């Protein structure tokens, strides 16, 4: 009975399709044309519209495309040169670059160009499953990138996706702003037309051995009351920015940096090895001149050097940014920098429910947490666990700025000689101190927190054992959170530190 019944359904479907208006039937037809590139066996004289008639070079593929078009590169092939297509798609019908066939991701080797993959003044693009490098002769003058999306006097560009792209071996010069060198970059330049991105998603991608930025955004439109000396004549913030599940290794400068954005989400990223070769100031994951950015579930390690090199950073012109549920460990520059720019406004930021294990910064005036530069306002740092095994670093160091409050944290210094807190400006309220002290905390709890490990090296090592004095010793904080770093429900009253388990 199954076969006749199936035939009945097929016949009925065919009948109904014949009764539908032509426009309704056509609505399900794929839009655009698919083009193919085979850099070993293709031919630029071929039409490029089938696997047997694929193009051979990136030059041939660097043409104009329209909504719904797809450009597919054959897996297992290496293409030399620059892929610089033009034309724009839409969110509903994007233009996509992807791979076809079997084997390793198709490789694009830029050979020292400005970018191996360059999208200039276009929108509605999705780039997936490429292996990109861009190595040229050593340089101190040439900007280079793996994937560069740049808008110049364009207006608002919408809908960009970078997914499953591997960028490595980019040896650009140490340029940060504007129009930097790096791995995966979204850059706004120009001064005639206010320009910004809207809807950028960078996910499940890797960046390795790049100079100088791993993943980043930049803009020449950054002037506003919170940054009165910023570039341009207005603040054209990137909106709809999502950076998640990426891995960044061995980058010369910043790991992941968000500049001139509003409402960005940076989560589930891993950064290992940053500020490896740059002469400038760099951090693992941070923002500049950006509001309402949420950073969560990130891990940063391997920060090199003491000229910044912090895992996370509240910097100039950052307002209502939140760091929560992040992990930092073994960074030479420390866990957190609080550093407002001169003449700028940095207000209402929160650092909560994070864990720092064995970070350090041995160069004054820095520490595991460094409060430097110009003052911020209403910076709240609470419910964090900060532990170091280094006696030659300060757990907190402040060289004069105000505006920071530490509450409900656990501070643990080196077991042998302890680690100081050097801060006579910030507010301290109801924190636990062990192998360190802060006499300015009127409700200080000086006691062993009884971690599950006496020598922590992982987040789980700083969970609280039964009988810990930190259990139930916190002040209630109404911030809308219901879970801690480990997924435990936050009790009332809460524990001190990041572990809220009872």
N, C-alpha and C positions, 0 to 999 in steps of 0.2 A: 504493500500500500504506500510505502514511503516515496517511491519513484513517481508514480502517477500523481500523488499529491503535490510533489515538488514541481512537476510539469504544469499543474494547474496554477500554482503560485506564479511561475515564470510567465505563463500566458496572460494571467491577470495583470501582472506588472507591465507587460508590454502593451496591453490594451490601454491601461491607465496612462502610460507614458505618451501613447499616441493621442490621447484626449487632452493632454496638458498643452498650454500655450507654448510656443517655441521659446519664449523668453524664460519660462520656468525650467524647461529642460536644459537650456543652455547655462543656467545659473550654476550648475554643478560641474560644468566643464572647466578644466584647469586653464588659468590665464597664462599668457606669456609663452615664451619659447625656451627650450633647454638647449644650451650649447656645451660642447665638450672640448677639453684640452688634453692631449696626450703628448707630453714633451719629448717622448722618444720616437714614437711611430706616427704621430699626426702630420698633417700638412696644412700650411697656411693658405693653400689654394683650394682646400676643401671647404664645403659649406659650414662645417662645425656643428651640424644639428643632429648628429648620430655618433655612436661610439665608433663606427667604422669610417666616419668622415670627420674625425676630430681635428681641431687646429693643433699646431705644434708649439707655438711660442706665446709667451705672455704679451708680447707686443701686439700680436693679432687679437688676443683676448681683451686688450685694453681699448675697448670701443664703447659706444653708448648702448645702454640697455633700458628697458622699460618695465613698467609694473608687471610683476609676475614672472619675469625672466629668471632663468637659473643658469649659472656658469659652473660646470662641474669639472674638476681636475682629476685625472686618473691617479688612483692610489699606486704607490710603489714607484712613482716617477719623481725626478728632480728637475725643476724648472729654474733656469738662471735669468736674472733680470728683475724688472719691476712690474707688478700687476697694478694698473691704475685705471680701472674702468670708470665710466661716467654715466650720467642719467640717474633718475630718481624713481623709487617705488613709493608705496604707501604702506601703512600698517596692515591694511587688509590684503594688499598684493605687493609684498616686498620683493625686491631683487635679492637673490641669494647666491652666495659662493659656497660650494660644498665639494665633497669628494665622491667618486664613483669607483666601482670595481672592488678588488680585494687587495689586501696587503696594508702596508704602512701608509700613514697619511701622506698626501702629496706634499713635496718639499718645494718651497720657494726660497731661493738664495739671492738676496738683494745685491750682494757684491759691493757694499759701501754706499749705496744710494741714500737719498733722504729717507726713504721708507721702502721696504720690500713690498708691502701692500699699502697703497695710498688711495684713500677715498676723499676727494677734494670737492667741497661745495655740493654734496649730494645728500639725500635722505632716503629713508625707507630701505635700508640694507641689512642683510643678515649674513654673517661670515661664520662658517663652521668647518671644523675638522681639517685644518691646515697645519703644516709644520713650517715655521718661518724663521729664517736667520738673515742677518745683514752685517757681514763682516767685511771691512775694507782695510786699507792701510791704517796703522795707528795714527790718531789725529787728536789735536787739541782745538780744532776750529770747526769741524764738520758735525752738524746735527744728524743723527741717524736714529731710525726707529724700525721696529719690526712691523707692526700694524699702526698706521697713523690715519685717524679720521680728523679732518681739519675743515672748519668753516671760517671763511673770511668775508666779512661784510655781506652775510647771507640772509640774515633774519633768523627765524627759528627753524632749526632742522629737527625732524621728528623720526622716531623709530629706528633704533640701531641695536643689533644683537651680535655679540661675539661669544661663540659657544664652542668649546672643545678645541680651541686654538692653542698650539704650543709654539712659543716664541723663545729663541735662545741665541746666544752668541751675537749680540749687537754691541759693537764697540764705538758708540757715539761719544762725542766730546761732552765734558761735564757742564752742560747747559740745563738749567732748571726752568727759568721763566724769562720771557714767554717762549712758547714753541720748543719744548725740551727734547732731549734725547731719551730713548727708553724702549720698553717692550711693547705694551698696548697703550696707546695714547689717544685721548680725545682733546683736541686743541681748538680754541677759538682765538682768531687773530683779526686784525683790522681795526679801524677807528671811524669809518664812515657810516656804517649801518649797525645799530645795536643787534647783537648776534648771540645765540645760545643754542644749546641742545635741549631737547625734551624727549625723554624715553630712551635711555641708554641702559642696556643690560649686558654685563660682562660676567660670564659664568663658566665654571668647569674648565678653565684654561690654565696653562702653566707658563711661567716666565723664568728663564734661567740664564745666568751669565750675561746680563745686560747692563749697559751704562747709558743714562744714569738712573732713570726711574723704572720701576717694575711696571705698575699699572697706575695711570694717572690722568687727571683732567687739568686743564689750564685755560685761562681766559684773559683777554685784554679789556674786558668790560667788568671792572670790579669796584667802581667808585660808588660810595653811599655814605650816609652819616657815620656808620660803624667803621668805615674805612675811608676817611675823607681824602686821603692822598693816594687812593687806589687808581689803577689805570682806567682809561676811558672816561666817559662822562656820565655813566649810569651803571647800576648793578644788574647785570643780566644773568641771573643764576640758572645753572643747569637744574632741570627738574626731572623727576622720574628716573633717577640714577640708581641702579642696583648692581652691586659688585658682590658676588657670592660664589663660594665653593671653588675659589682659585688657589693656586699654589705659586709662591714666588721664592726663588732661591738665588743667592749670590748676585745681588744687584749693587751697582756702584753707589747709588744714592738711596732715595726713598723706596720703601717697599710698595705701599699703596697710598696714594695721596689724592685727596678730593679738594679741588679748589673751585671757589665761586659756585656753590651748589646750595640748594634748599630741599630738605626732606629726603636726602639720600639714605640708602640702606646698605651697610657694609657688613656682611655676616658670613660665618663659616669659612673664612679664608685662613691660609697658613703661610706665614712669612718666615723664612729661615735664611739669614745672612743678608744684611742690608748695611748701607754706608761702608761698603767694602773698599771703595776706591775714590770716593768723591772728596773734594777739598771743602765742601760746603756743609751746611747743617741739614741733617736728615733724620727721619724717624721711620718706624716700621709701618704703622697705619695711623693716618692723621688727616686733618683738614685745615684749610686756610680760607678765611673770609667766607665761611659757610654756616648756615643755620639749620637747626633741627635734623642733624645727622645722627643716625643710630648705628652704633658699632656693637655687634654682639656675636658671641660664639667664635671669636677669632683666636688664633694662637700665633704669637710672635716670639722668635728666639734668634740668637746669633747676631745681634746688633754689634757692630764693630766700632771701636773708637769711643772717645769720651766727649767729642764735640757734638752734642746732642746724642744721637744713637739710642734714644728711648724707644720702647715698644710702641707707646701711645702718647698722644700729644694734644693738649688743648691750647691752641695757638691764637694768633691775632684774628680778630673779627669773627670768632666762633661764638654762636649764641644758641643756647638750649640744645647743645649736643649731648649725647648720652653714650657712655661706655659701660656696657653691662655684660656679664657672663663671659668675659674674656680671660685668657691665660697668657702670662708673660713669664719667661724664664731665661736665665743665662744670657742676659744682654749686658754688654759692657757699658752701655749708656743708661741703664736703669729701666724702670717700669713706666714712669709717667712724667711728662713735662707739662707744667702750667706756665705759659709764656705769652702774655698778651703783647701785641705790637704797640709801639709808641703812638699815641694819639688815636688808637683804635678802641672799640668797645668789644669786650668779651664777657658775656653775662649769662647767668642761669644754666651753667653746664653741670652735668652730673657724672660721677664716676662711682659705680656701685656694683657689688657682687662680683668682683674680679679677684683673681688669684695671681700673685707674683711670687715666684720661687727662685731664689738665688740670683736675682738681678743685682747689679752693682754699678756704681760710678765713683771712681776714686779721685776725680778732679774737682776741686772746689770751684764754684759754689754748688756743685751738683750732688745728687744722691740717688737712691732708688726712686724716690719721688723728689722732683726738683721744682721749686716755686721760684721763678726768676723773671726777669724782664719787667714789663709794666704791670701794674695791678689788674686783676680781674675783679668782677663783682659776682657775688652769690655762686661761687664754685663750691659744690657740696661733694665731698669724698667720703663715702660711708659703706659699711658692710663689706669691706674688702679684707682679705688676708694677705699680708705682706711679710715675707720671711726671707732672710738672707743668711748665708753661711760665711759672709765676709766681714771681718772686723775693720777693714780699711775703707769702708763705705758708710755714709750716713743713710739711715732709713728714710729720713726726710731732711732736705736742706732748703733753707729759705734765705736769700740774701737781701730781703727788704720788702718785697711786694705784699700786699694785703688782699683780702677778699676770699680766702679759702677757709673752709670749715671741715675738720676731720671728726667723724662721729661713728661710733659702733664698729671700729676697725680692730683687727688684731695685728700688732706689730711685734715681730720676733727677730732679734738680732743674732749675731754669731754666738755659738755656745761658749766659746773660750773667753774672749775679751769683750763681747758685746758689740753693738753697733749704735752710734749716737743718733739722736734726733736734734738737728741744729735748726731751730725755728723759734723765733721770739715774736712772730707777727701773726701767724694763723691762729684760728680758734680750734681748740681741742676739747672734745666733750665725750666722755664715757667710752674711751678706748681701752683695750687691754695691751699691756706692755710686758715683754719678757726679754731679758738681756738687752734692755734699752729703757729709757725713761723720758717722760715729758712732764716736768713739774708744773706746767701751766694748765694741765688738765685737772679741773677740780673734782672730777669723778673718776679719776684714773683707777684701773684695776691692774695691779702689779702681781702677776701670777703666771705659772706655767699653764698654757692653754690645753695641755695634754693632747697633742696631735696623735694620730694613730702611728706616726713614725717620728722618732726623735731626730732624724736627719732627712727632712723632706726633699724629694726630687721630682714629684709629680703632684697634680692637684689632689688626687685621692689620699696622698700622704698627710695633707693638712686638714682632713676631716677630724672632728672632735671625738675623743674617746668618752666613754661613760664617766661621769663625775667631773667633766671639764668645767672650770669656773666661768667659761664663756657662755655656757648654756643658759638661756633665759635672762641674760644680763644686759640685753640691749634696750635701747629706747625705741618705742614704736615710731615708725615713719610711714606716713601716708603718701605713697607714691604709685599706687595701683598695682605693684608687683605682688604676685602670689607664690612664686617659686624661686628657689635659689639656684646657684650655679649647677648643682647636682640634680636638680629637678625636684628637690624636697619642698613641701609646702612650708611657707614662712609662718612660724607660730606667732602668737601675741602673748607676752613680749617676745621679741626675736632674740636669737643668739647674737653674740659678737662675731664679726668676721663673715666669711663667705659660706660657711657650712651651717645650714639652718635645721639640720636633722635633730630630732629629739631622741 
